[in-house]
Amino acid sequence: MASVNASYSPALAATYLPLYRQIKRLIVAGLESGEWRPGDAIPSEVELATRFGVSQGTVRKAIDELASANLLVRRQGKGTYVATHSEPHAQFRFLRLRPLDGNSQQPETTLIECRKIRASSEAARALGLKSGEGVIMLRRLLALGGVSTVMDEISLPASIFKGLSANRINNYQGSLYNFFEAEFGTRMIRADERIRAVLAGATIAKWLGIDAGVPILCVDRVTFTYGDRPVEFCRGFYRTDQHYYANTLF
């Protein structure tokens, strides 16, 4: 397979970025182009160093950053692999709710709705679409510890997720993000969120098993694939009487 950038030369590379970050960009370009698919092993540090004409230490530093960003996974004694949402720790990577009692909980998901609609103004803006352009809208319920805790309303560009249906989702054994990755070749790699407190409306309250007017969290999330391309707009409604929202700041 052709290299990421066969004409790469450190001497000709832009000087405003550290060399390891230039190599990082070239590796990401390979991931984006599909040269290395989710779950694939990438070439060794020695091979990449030879390919790009840099030191092994420079490649190692680039890979370290990509591993920290959950794009690559190092496996002791085996090599470095493209990260995938099929790995247990990554299946619900963007779900930040934690139980008050500290016990680990695996979400149980129920798909409520899947249909094609015109994008709302919010969804179109978040996804970089024209107003009224088609999106696939999903509604799903997540239960934690047997209690309905999260209601998600998800908008996906119809041009990317052609053929997406409730049957396909329900027949897939794995998380929704793993489904997007395996069936549509779209890997979600990072997300931006906005969080605010709201009062539960009647419909949301019914699904979450709470009274209307109870305070809940509303989490708007835009999820991106390679190249900072937005591919998901999700509005989640979280009840927090038994959970808290956790995040790590750097």
Secondary structure, DSSP 8 states (H G I E B T S, - for coil): ---S-TT--TTTS-TTS-HHHHHHHHHHHHHHHTSS-TT-B---HHHHHHHHTS-HHHHHHHHHHHHHTTSEEEETTTEEEE--TTSGGGTTTT--EEETT------EEEEEEEEEEE--HHHHHHHT--TT-EEEEEEEEEEETTEEEEEEEEEEETTTSTT--HHHHHH--S-HHHHHHHHH-----EEEEEEEEEE--HHHHHHHTS-TT-EEEEEEEEEEEGGGEEEEEEEEEE--SSEEE-----
